[in-house]
């Protein structure tokens, strides 16, 4: 698991990719609900903390999926839109 989430080398299956994305999506929903239920408004503190924790593993997983498509991990930058 540690090799899958923290090293950019290697490849990852579609199932593992989508399972990780499902966990990130669920974590985002849960932290948003926690923010709203504790303060009565969306302060974003729990969501910010979760995002900071999940950012690097998310980039690593995306890089591996791009490698599966025989593309450079630089293609991650296509997600950034102006």
N, C-alpha and C positions, 0 to 999 in steps of 0.2 A: 504494500500500500504506500509506503513512504517513497519508494522508487517511482511509483506511478504519479504521485502528486507533486514531487519536488525536483525531479530531473527531467530535462527536456529531451533526453535521448530515448530512442525507442518509439514504439507505436502503441496505439490503444484501440480496442475494438469499439464498434459503434455502440454496442450495449453498455459498455463501461462509460463511454462518453455521455450517453443520455441518462444513465443512472446518476452520474455526478451532477449533471445539469438539473435533474429533478431534485436532488438534495439541495443544491444552491437555491433553486426556486422556492422550495418549501422553507428553507431557512430565511429567505427574504420575507415571505409571508408571515412566518412566525414572529420574526423580530419586529415587523411593522405592527402586528397585533399587540405585542408586548409594549411597544412604545405608546400606542393609543390607550391601552388599558391602564397603564401605570400613571400617566399624566393627564389623560383626557384629551390629549392632542398629540399629533405626530411630531415629537421633538427630533426623532431620527438618531438618538444616541445608540440604541441597540442595533439599529440598522447600519449605522456607520461602523460600529465595531465589527459586525458580521462581514460587511463588505471588505474591510481592511484585512480580515483574516482569510477570506475566500479569494482575494484578488490574485495573489501569486499562483495558487494551485489552478485557478481558472485559466490563467494565461498559459501555464504548462500543458494543461489538458488540450487547449485549443491548438497549441503548437504541435502536439503529437497528432492530432487529427489532420492538420495541414500536411504533416509528413506522410500520413497514410495516403494522401492524394497526390503524393510526389511533388509537393509545392514547398516553398520556403516558409518558415514560421513568420517571416515578415508580412505575410498575407493577413496576419491578425490585424494589422493596421487598417485593413478595409472596413473593420467594424467602427472605426472612428469617422464619423460623418460631420461635416461642417455646417 
